[in-house]
Amino acid sequence: MPDVTVPAAASTTEAGGRHTLRPVVAALAVTQTIGYGVLYYVFSVFLTPMAADLRTSPAAVTGALTVSVLATAAAAVPIGRWLDRRGGRGMMTIGSVLGTGAVLAWSQVTDVRQLYAVFAVLGVASAMALYEAAFAVIVATGTASQRAGALLAVTIVAGFASTIFLPLAAGLQEHHGWRNALVVLALGYGLIAVPLHALAVPARPRRHRVAAAVDHTARRAAVRGALRHRGFWLLTAAFVVHGSAVAVVSVHLISCLISLGHPAAFAATAAGLLGVMSVTGRIVTTGLARRHSTAAVTAAVFAIQAAAAAALPVLGHTRLGAICCVVLFGTGFGVGTIARPALLAGRYGTTGYATIASAVTLPMTLAKACTPLAAAALYLAAGTYTPVLAVVSAACAVAGVCLALAAAPPAGPLP
């Protein structure tokens, strides 16, 4: 598939990226780790005490997280356009301020309606300050040769967000209650993320009005060119389907392992291997992508996940079989996160990247919000997780096929 690029934009990045990317990556690695820890992962720690305090069910409280995900999806495209036009400094700084305020407001909610309203704001803040915005900054700042290493560095560090913040939040909650714990976490996030985004994230240089008009025209042409290629929709289908499969496994794996006859403690420990393997998978995939195409390597990883999901109902009754299946599935758990920006930027260039990426992010996020619920309904109807795992396996296989087709020579634009 031919790249849709603007040479002037590429040359600017090549000239300046080498000297500016390292501090940007370091800052983003820190802010993404804290951001995911505070804005996303600690929710699970506070779920039960929140439900008790608000005198409602855990299911009603969990709905707030769905609201947040849907708000993130709704904000994806306008935020992508903003990032293309004005760069990431202002957006990520405002997003971290908004996230800090939302978490502080979360600590003061007194009913479910307030909780849902706060999480709608939290979802918008996440879209402004977390991975998608950070990836757009890296793509715009670094050279093509730096991009894979930069994405890997940020996602490896941020991959430990749950490892750091789940026990930290649990300790704060135990000693100070969930409300005071959120205040501490919010202030810590704001004091670190806001200045780092304001000082380390590069601002888009101001341009003459004529140059700005030319840039706008180039961005629109790049976006139109990407959306007209079959390969773009193959990539979109691959990441939407694979993201859905990963979302289902992340939500249902512990319950699935328990249904296979394992104790809850073992199920939780085995599920924890997904996080460890996600980091390993990212490192291995990035290394292999230096000798083979990113699409082909990622497709192979998705195929391994398909086999692991299909094997889990058969082999998962033993501890060794369950661990093997979880480890194999975990190798691809975070691969899509780094493959998506690498493939999109590599194929369509950096001009209009954030807008192009948001066109993939929107359906991905919506699917991630809905498919765990669909999986729960399928499990209730079947009385077993076997059909759920069969669908997960098929989804990973379809994603791999779509990537393999996208890696093949292009058939040209859509008619």
C-alpha positions in Angstrom: 0.0 0.0 0.0 1.5 3.3 -0.9 2.2 5.8 1.9 0.3 9.0 1.9 2.9 11.5 3.1 3.9 15.1 2.8 7.7 15.4 2.2 8.0 18.7 3.9 6.5 17.5 7.1 8.6 14.4 7.0 11.8 16.4 6.5 11.0 18.7 9.4 10.5 15.7 11.7 13.7 14.1 10.5 15.7 17.2 11.2 14.3 18.0 14.6 13.1 14.7 16.1 16.5 13.3 17.1 17.2 16.1 19.5 13.8 16.4 21.1 12.3 12.9 21.3 14.2 11.5 24.3 12.8 14.0 26.9 9.4 13.8 25.4 9.4 10.0 25.7 10.7 10.1 29.3 7.9 12.6 30.3 5.2 10.6 28.5 6.3 7.4 30.1 5.8 8.9 33.5 2.5 10.7 32.7 1.0 7.6 31.0 1.9 5.4 33.9 0.3 7.7 36.5 -2.6 8.6 34.2 -3.6 5.0 33.6 -3.1 4.2 37.2 -5.2 7.0 38.6 -7.8 7.6 35.8 -8.5 3.9 35.1 -7.0 1.1 37.2 -7.9 2.3 40.7 -11.6 2.1 39.9 -11.6 -1.6 40.5 -10.0 -1.1 44.0 -12.8 1.3 45.0 -15.7 -0.5 43.4 -16.9 -2.4 46.5 -16.5 0.4 49.1 -18.1 2.9 46.6 -21.1 0.7 46.1 -21.6 0.4 49.9 -21.1 4.1 50.5 -23.5 5.1 47.8 -26.0 2.4 48.8 -26.2 0.8 45.4 -25.1 -2.3 43.6 -21.6 -2.9 42.2 -23.2 -3.3 38.8 -24.7 0.2 38.9 -21.3 1.6 39.9 -19.6 -0.4 37.2 -21.8 1.4 34.7 -19.8 4.5 35.4 -16.8 2.9 33.7 -18.9 2.2 30.6 -20.0 5.8 30.5 -16.3 6.8 30.7 -15.4 4.6 27.8 -18.2 5.9 25.7 -17.2 9.5 26.4 -13.7 8.6 25.3 -15.0 7.2 22.1 -17.2 10.3 21.4 -14.2 12.6 22.0 -11.8 10.7 19.8 -12.3 12.3 16.4 -12.5 16.0 17.5 -9.5 15.5 19.7 -7.6 13.9 16.9 -8.3 16.9 14.6 -7.2 19.3 17.4 -3.9 17.4 17.8 -3.2 17.5 14.1 -3.9 21.3 13.9 -2.3 22.5 17.2 -0.1 19.8 18.6 -0.2 18.0 21.9 1.1 20.4 24.5 -2.1 22.3 25.2 -4.4 19.3 24.7 -2.5 17.0 27.1 -2.0 19.8 29.7 -5.7 20.7 29.7 -6.6 17.0 29.8 -4.4 16.3 32.8 -6.0 19.4 34.6 -9.4 18.1 33.7 -8.5 14.6 34.9 -7.3 15.9 38.2 -10.5 17.9 38.7 -12.6 14.9 37.7 -10.9 12.6 40.2 -11.3 15.2 43.0 -15.0 15.5 42.0 -15.2 11.7 42.1 -14.1 11.7 45.7 -17.1 13.9 46.6 -20.0 12.1 44.8 -23.1 11.2 46.8 -25.2 9.3 44.3 -24.9 7.3 41.1 -26.0 10.2 38.9 -23.2 12.3 40.1 -20.8 9.4 39.6 -21.9 8.9 36.0 -21.5 12.7 35.3 -18.0 12.7 36.7 -17.0 9.7 34.7 -18.2 11.3 31.5 -15.8 14.1 32.2 -13.1 11.5 33.1 -13.6 9.8 29.8 -13.0 13.0 27.9 -9.9 13.8 30.0 -8.6 10.3 29.2 -9.0 10.9 25.5 -7.0 14.1 25.9 -4.2 12.9 28.0 -3.6 9.1 27.6 -2.2 6.8 24.9 -3.9 8.1 21.8 -2.7 11.7 22.4 0.7 10.5 23.5 1.1 8.4 20.4 0.2 11.4 18.2 2.9 13.4 19.9 5.5 10.7 19.4 4.6 10.3 15.7 4.7 14.0 15.1 8.0 14.5 17.0 10.2 11.5 16.2 11.7 10.2 13.0 10.5 7.0 11.4 13.6 5.1 12.8 12.9 6.4 16.3 9.2 5.7 16.4 9.1 2.0 17.2 11.6 2.4 20.1 9.7 5.4 21.5 6.4 3.7 21.4 7.9 0.6 23.0 9.5 2.6 25.8 6.3 4.5 26.7 4.1 1.4 26.7 6.6 -0.8 28.6 6.8 1.7 31.5 3.1 2.4 31.4 2.5 -1.4 31.4 3.4 -1.4 35.1 0.6 1.1 36.0 -1.6 -1.6 37.4 1.3 -3.2 39.3 2.1 0.1 41.0 -1.3 1.7 41.5 -3.5 -1.2 42.5 -1.6 -2.0 45.7 -1.0 1.7 46.3 -4.7 2.5 46.0 -5.6 -0.5 48.2 -3.3 0.7 50.9 -4.6 4.2 50.8 -8.2 3.0 50.9 -7.5 0.7 53.8 -6.0 3.5 55.9 -7.8 6.6 54.8 -11.0 5.4 53.0 -11.8 5.6 49.3 -12.7 9.3 49.3 -9.4 10.5 50.9 -7.5 8.0 48.8 -8.9 9.6 45.6 -7.9 13.1 46.8 -4.3 11.9 47.4 -4.2 10.2 44.0 -5.7 13.2 42.2 -3.3 15.7 43.7 -0.3 13.4 42.9 -1.5 13.0 39.3 -2.0 16.8 38.9 1.3 17.8 40.4 3.2 15.4 38.2 1.3 15.2 34.9 0.3 18.9 34.4 3.8 20.4 34.5 5.3 17.5 32.5 2.8 17.9 29.8 3.1 21.7 29.8 6.9 21.7 29.8 8.0 18.6 28.0 5.4 18.0 25.3 6.4 20.1 22.2 4.1 22.8 21.0 3.3 23.1 17.3 5.3 26.0 15.9 3.2 29.0 14.8 2.8 29.3 11.1 2.0 32.0 8.7 -1.7 32.1 7.6 -0.8 30.8 4.1 1.4 28.0 5.5 -1.4 27.0 7.9 -3.9 26.8 5.0 -1.5 24.6 3.1 -1.1 22.4 6.1 -4.8 22.1 6.5 -5.2 21.2 2.8 -2.5 18.6 3.2 -4.1 17.1 6.3 -7.4 16.8 4.6 -5.9 15.2 1.6 -4.0 12.7 3.7 -7.1 11.7 5.7 -9.2 11.4 2.6 -6.5 9.3 0.9 -6.3 6.9 4.0 -10.0 6.5 4.3 -10.3 5.6 0.6 -7.8 2.7 0.8 -9.0 -0.9 1.4 -5.9 -1.4 3.5 -7.0 1.2 6.0 -10.3 -0.6 6.6 -8.5 -3.9 6.9 -6.3 -2.4 9.6 -9.4 -0.9 11.3 -11.3 -4.3 11.2 -8.2 -6.1 12.6 -7.8 -3.8 15.5 -11.5 -3.4 16.3 -12.0 -7.2 16.3 -8.8 -7.9 18.2 -9.5 -5.2 20.7 -12.9 -6.7 21.4 -11.3 -10.1 22.0 -8.8 -8.6 24.4 -11.5 -6.7 26.3 -13.6 -9.9 26.7 -10.6 -11.9 28.1 -9.5 -9.1 30.4 -13.0 -8.9 32.0 -13.9 -12.6 32.0 -10.7 -14.6 32.4 -10.8 -15.0 36.1 -14.4 -16.1 36.0 -13.6 -18.4 33.1 -10.8 -20.1 35.1 -13.0 -20.5 38.1 -15.6 -22.2 35.9 -12.9 -24.6 34.8 -12.5 -25.7 38.4 -9.7 -23.6 39.7 -9.7 -21.7 43.0 -10.2 -18.0 42.9 -6.7 -17.3 44.2 -5.1 -19.3 41.4 -7.4 -17.8 38.8 -6.5 -14.2 39.9 -2.7 -15.1 39.9 -2.9 -16.7 36.5 -4.8 -13.7 35.1 -2.1 -11.5 36.4 0.3 -13.1 33.9 -1.5 -11.2 31.2 0.2 -8.0 32.3 3.6 -9.5 32.5 3.3 -11.1 29.1 1.9 -8.0 27.5 5.3 -6.3 28.2 7.2 -9.3 27.0 5.1 -9.5 23.8 5.7 -5.8 23.0 9.5 -6.3 23.3 9.5 -9.4 21.2 7.2 -8.0 18.5 9.3 -4.8 18.3 12.5 -6.8 17.9 11.0 -9.0 15.2 9.6 -6.0 13.4 13.1 -4.9 12.7 13.6 -7.8 10.3 10.0 -8.5 9.2 7.0 -6.3 8.5 5.1 -5.1 11.6 1.8 -6.3 10.0 3.1 -9.8 9.4 4.6 -10.1 12.9 1.4 -8.8 14.5 -0.7 -11.2 12.4 1.4 -14.1 13.6 0.9 -13.1 17.3 -2.8 -12.8 16.8 -2.8 -16.3 15.3 -1.0 -17.6 18.5 -3.7 -15.9 20.6 -6.4 -17.6 18.5 -4.9 -21.0 19.2 -4.5 -20.2 22.9 -8.2 -19.2 23.3 -9.4 -22.3 21.4 -7.2 -24.5 23.6 -8.3 -23.1 26.9 -11.5 -25.0 27.3 -9.7 -28.3 26.5 -6.4 -27.8 28.4 -7.5 -25.3 31.0 -8.8 -27.8 33.5 -5.2 -28.4 34.7 -3.1 -25.7 36.2 -0.3 -26.2 33.7 -2.7 -26.1 30.8 -4.4 -23.0 32.1 -1.0 -21.2 32.6 0.2 -22.2 29.2 -2.9 -20.9 27.5 -2.9 -17.6 29.5 0.8 -17.0 28.8 0.4 -17.6 25.0 -2.7 -15.3 24.9 -0.8 -12.8 26.9 2.0 -12.4 24.3 -0.4 -10.4 22.2 -2.2 -8.6 25.0 -0.5 -5.3 24.4 0.9 -5.8 20.9 -2.0 -4.1 19.2 -1.3 -1.0 21.3 2.1 -0.4 19.7 1.4 -2.0 16.3 -1.5 0.3 15.5 0.4 3.7 15.6 3.4 2.1 13.9 1.3 0.7 11.0 -0.8 3.8 10.5 2.2 6.2 10.6 4.3 3.9 8.5 1.6 3.6 5.8 0.0 7.0 5.8 2.8 9.3 7.1 2.6 11.8 9.9 0.4 14.4 8.2 -3.1 14.0 9.6 -2.0 11.1 11.7 -4.1 11.9 14.8 -7.3 12.3 12.7 -6.6 9.1 10.9 -5.9 7.2 14.1 -9.0 8.6 15.7 -11.1 7.0 12.9 -9.7 3.7 14.1 -10.0 4.5 17.8 -13.7 5.4 17.7 -15.1 2.0 16.7 -12.4 0.2 18.8 -13.5 2.0 21.9 -17.2 1.4 21.3 -16.5 -2.3 20.7 -14.5 -2.6 23.9 -17.4 -1.0 25.8 -20.0 -3.4 24.4 -18.3 -6.8 23.8 -17.7 -7.8 27.5 -21.4 -7.3 28.1 -22.2 -9.4 25.0 -19.8 -12.1 26.2 -21.6 -12.1 29.6 -25.0 -12.6 27.8 -23.5 -15.5 25.8 -22.2 -17.2 28.9 -25.5 -16.9 30.6 -27.3 -18.4 27.6 -24.8 -21.3 27.2 -24.0 -21.9 30.8 -20.3 -22.3 29.9 -17.4 -20.1 28.7 -16.7 -22.5 25.8 -18.7 -20.6 23.1 -17.2 -17.3 24.5 -13.7 -18.6 24.0 -14.6 -19.9 20.6 -15.7 -16.4 19.6 -12.6 -14.9 21.0 -10.5 -17.4 19.1 -12.3 -16.6 15.9 -11.9 -12.9 16.5 -8.2 -13.2 16.9 -8.0 -15.3 13.7 -10.0 -12.8 11.7 -7.8 -10.0 13.0 -4.7 -11.9 11.9 -6.1 -12.5 8.4 -7.0 -8.8 8.1 -3.5 -7.8 9.0 -2.0 -10.4 6.6 -4.2 -9.0 3.8 -3.2 -5.5 4.7 0.5 -6.4 4.5 -0.1 -7.8 0.9 0.4 -5.6 -2.1 -2.5 -3.1 -2.3 -5.5 -3.5 -4.5 -5.8 0.3 -4.8 -8.3 2.8 -3.4 -12.0 2.2 -3.0 -14.0 2.9 -6.0 
